[in-house]
Amino acid sequence: MSESSLRAVGWARSLPLDSSVKTARDWARGHLRSLGWTESAPDTVDDVLLTISELVTNAHVHAHSAAHLVLAWDSRCLHVSVHDTSPRLPTPRPPDAERTGGRGMLLVEALAETWQARPCPDGKTVHACFRPALSAPRGH
């Protein structure tokens, strides 16, 4: 294998409209645990799970679509992607005290290293990247 080759591990899950966001979080938490992140990077795990909650909720509520969730770890970044069938791209909106919702993409923007939304022939994919913030050794 050449030095420029990239090794990655990944998982995918479809979440129909009648599935809960908790199902997505629990599924993702299991995979983050398999990477050792629940012990070594618990704050990053919280950020990833909150982002997954927002993106799956957006797919279900705003796109009226199943959410197709993909996690891929390439040893530098955890790529979190959610695909839905709506062509409408999300954009962060300024907070509004009169509105109860609309802050999801602001949260994603604050939590993820980077994020982007891309149109696809059958909808869109929202992608966010996370690098683990390793915890200090216990006892220090």
Secondary structure, 3 states (H helix, E strand, C coil): CCCCCCCCEEEEEEECCCCCHHHHHHHHHHHHHHCCHHHHCHHHHHHHHHHHHHHHHHHHHCCCCCEEEEEEECCCCEEEEEEECCCCCCCCCCCCCCCCCCCHHHHHHHHCCEEEEEEECCEEEEEEEECCCCCCCCCC
